[in-house]
Amino acid sequence: MRTAALLALLLASAAPAFAGAPVVAEVKPTLETTPPLPDNDYESDADDPAVWVAPNARYASFVATAVKKGGIRVYDLSGKRIQVIDPQKTDEGKGRINNVDVAYGVKLKNGRTVDVVVASDRALDRIRVYQVAPGKAEPLVDVTPADPARAFPKRPLADGTGLEDNPLDDQHTAYGLTTWSNRTTGKPLVIVTQRGEPRLGVFRLEPQKGGKIVAKFLFDYRVPVVHDGQSLREESDDPKKDWSPQFEGLVVDQRNGILYAGQEDVGIWRIDLKKGAKAVPTLVYETRGSTESSFHEPTSVIARDVEGLCIYYGRNGTGYLLASSQGGAHGDNPSADAPYDDSFAVFGLKGTATPKLLGSYRVAAKGGIDAVQESDGAEVISNALPGFPRGLFVTQDGYDDDLDGLSGETPQQNFKFVSWPAIAARFSPPLAVTPGAFDPRKP
């Protein structure tokens, strides 16, 4: 009883996060994006952000975001919307953008080098590419071919072995996405997860004549459909007994080619992309699992689902891996796993060593800006940017303005911007603040 009371007191006081006994610290946001979503008739729904860092005039940097049925929204560093990209319409239906990421230094057929934003279209099972046009009022230009190939025309069999045809209507399609600017080959890779499957596809960006860019499938990685005795194919109306093998949150350490992949119900896997198709996925941190399952890890600070992953780059191969612990505290059939719902776990990085848990934090309310719940996606940038000279953290907020008592009805979402020092200061010892340690164009 004394231990429980002490933990409750620590949480109530929002104490700094300690590596030895993680508690959930509170940090305050700097600003939020406007207008809130949805912002048109397309049922836009905030999901995943990616920050493009301008090479010289840093004020031109922007945040590209996936808003599902609404397509893509682009915001400047003040949170103001500067571009709307509606989803593609085809004979097969309308697109749905799920995740986005930035790839720097793509060499076109004409010899020019450009930066691009890459997006997964879940509804149409495609990978879309947008060229960055610096200086333009609307900075993204679609350079996807008119009829790109499907990302996943096949899917694993139920037991995880072999492949079978994958009808588009089943929506086992392109889902999570990240990029790696492979300096050895000079051709950026795109890693994409397959919705509903324990599978990650690796694609290469291939410039075409006329300035178009396609994503060519190379190979895939797969993990088992059973974890610690629990079938990840089991479905149930009870959230404690409902499972999925799918991945979504992804990030690559651009310095060493290590991919961190979040399997929503299981945990964080690590894959060395430098080894190509021969790499073996390794699980480095588990979620809390479920009290109703053989897979139950009560010491974990990540309540399933684990969602967005991102990396803050430090000096000499160090940095921090951030992971969204979304949890299931809200919705029509909530399954709270306090205190780790609606929080972010922080792991220390040092070269290729196993990430070390340092603690957790959540984004609390500040003045007229509400707290963050059910974050799907997040991004962190260590570079100095206008308004954020020592780094920026951006996260999706699934309940903008905390509407409807967090009932699961989400008529509004948006993105919150947080100064990195506000996060760093809540840890003991404080996390590093290194705005000059990393150049995304020269990792």
Residue, then its C-alpha position, 0 to 999 in steps of 0.5 A: m500500500r505504501t508503494a502504491a501511494l508513493l507512486a500515485l503521489l509521484l504521478a500527481s506531482a508530475a515529477p521528472a522521469f527517472a530511468g530506474a523507476p519510470v513515471v510519466a512526466e508532464v510537458k506543455p505544448t508550445l502551439e497547435t495547428t489550425p484549423p482543426l480537422p476535419d476541415n472539409d467534406y473529405e472526413s480528414d482525420a489527423d494521423d502522422p506528421a513529418v518535418w521537412v528541414a529547409p537547407n538554408a532559409r529555415y523559416a521555409s521548413f514545414v510539417a507535412t501530415a497524413v490526414k487519411k480520407g482528407g489526403i495531406r495537410v501541410y503546415d508552417l512552423s507557426g501551425k498555420r495550414i499552407q497546403v491542402i492535397d486532396p486524396q486521389k480519385t480512381d475507378e477503384g475508389k478514393g485514396r486514404i493517406n495513412n503515413v508520411d515521411v521525408a527523403y532527402g537527396v533524391k537524384l532525378k534522371n536529369g541530374r537534379t537532386v531534390d527532396v521528397v515527401v513519401a506517403s502510404d495510400r491505404a485505400l488504394d494500396r499505393i506509395r505516393v511521392y511529392q517533390v518539395a518545391p522550396g519557395k512556393a506557397e504550396p511546397l509539395v508537387d505530386v510526382t507519382p506516375a498516373d497508375p502506380a503498381r500496388a504495394f502489396p498485391k500478395r499477403p501472407l497466409a494465415d499462419g504467416t508462411g507463403l503468400e496468397d492473392n490480396p484483394l484490394d477490398d480486404q484492405h491488407t494494404a500499405y499502412g505505416l511508412t518511413t524512409w532511409s537515405n542510403r548514402t552507400t547506394g545513393k537511392p533512398l529506401v522506403i519501408v512500408t508495413q502491410r495492414g493486418e499482417p506481420r510484414l514490412g516491405v522494402f522499396r527503392l525510389e526510382p526516378q523516371k523520365g519526365g520527373k516522375i518517381v516510383a517505388k519499386f518493391l525489393f524484398d520483405y521482412r516477416v515476424p511470427v503470428v504467435h508471440d509468447g503463446q498468444s495468437l496475433r490473429e485472435e479477434s474479439d469484441d473484448p479489447k483485452k482479447d483482441w489482437s493484430p499482427q500488424f506494424e505501423g510506427l516506423v523510423v530509421d536511424q539515418r546514421n547507421g541504417i537501423l530500422y525500429a518498427g512498432q508492431e502495435d500489440v507486441g512491441i518494438w523490433r530492430i532491423d539492420l537495413k544494411k544487411g538487406a534481405k538477410a537481416v533478422p528482425t530482433l524484438v528489443y522492447e515489448t508492450r504490456g500485452s494483456t492481463e487476459s493473455s499468456f503474453h503479459e509484461p506488467t513492467s513495460v511502460i508501453a500500453r498497446d498499441v505502440e504507435g508513432l516512433c521517431i528519433y532525436y539525434g545527439r552527438n557521436g551516435t547518441g540520441y533518443l528513440l521516442a515511442s507513442s504508448q497509445g493505450g486503449a483508455h478511450g472509445d466505446n469499449p475502453s480498456a485503460d492501462a494506467p498510467y501509460d495510456d496517452s504517453f511517450a516512452v523515451f529510450g536512449l540510443k548509442g550506436t547499435a546498442t540495444p535502446k535503454l529505457l529512460g522514462s515516459y512523458r505526456v503532453a499536458a494542457k497549457g492555457g487554451i491548448d488541450a492535452v494530447q490523447e491517443s497519438d497515432g504519429a509523432e516526429v522530432i527534429s533536433n535541428a534549430l528551426p524558427g520558433f524552436p531553436r533547440g529542437l521540435f517535437v510534433t504529435q498528432d492529437g486524437y482528441d483536439d479540445d478533449l471533446d465529448g469527454l474522451s468518449g471515442e467520438t472524435p469530431q476534431q483532431n490536430f497536431k501539437f508542437v512542443s519545444w524539445p527543451a521542455i521535454a528534456a528538462r522533465f528527465s533526471p538527468p536532463l536529456a541532451v539538447t543538441p541542435g547542431a549535431f545532425d544534418p539530415r542531408k549528411p547523416 
